[in-house]
Amino acid sequence: MSSEMNWIGRWKNQYGSILEITHQEDGMLQGYFESAVDETTKGEQLLLTGVCRRNLIALTCAGGDHVVTYAGMFYEGKMQTMWQVVTDEVIGASKGGALAIKKPLAWWQSVKTNADTFERM
């Protein structure tokens, strides 16, 4: 694939989250991400930045208690991505009935990885 792909537009993943790329210039991307599932940012538009090269894409945003990165490619008519979410604390109670408090997480507890498929809306 030799030409630059046009990433501008609204994309929706299998869980209903919306990725909106509003600006693309010289391989740089800008837009917004709105999670349909994350409890700390659900319904918020998070500023998104990224880069692209031909049919390859990498994006990042931050909100709530975490940062998230996406890396992927346009394949078979869809944006196929792998993502990582990193957070440094969790809210929880030490035992039933106790008040919830913020607890720091160790590095090995801080990262989640999964895959999402986005389709143009």
Buried (B, 14 or more C-beta within 10 A) or exposed (E): EEEEBEBEEBBBBEEEBBBBBEEBEEEEBBBBBBBEEBEEBEEEBBEBBBBBEEBBBBBBBBBBBBBBBBBBBBEEEBBBBEBBBBBBBBEEEEEEEEEEEEEEBEEEEBEEEEEBBBEEE
